[in-house]
């Protein structure tokens, strides 16, 4: 007989922590959406274009400036 157990945890962030988590999620959304738009436009111009992580990471540095 196999016994299965589960644990449930709940995050209770303070106000400052909640703002930081929201800011982090917004930053992730921004990077994802901008990368997706860039890749779609590059693919639209050249159907042979393939996603390259190194190129995307290098572009990210330019977006920060």
ABEGO torsion letter per residue (X at the ends): XBBBBBBBBBBBBBAAAAAAAAAAAAAAAAAAAAAAAAAAAAAAABAABBBBAAAAAAAAAAAAX
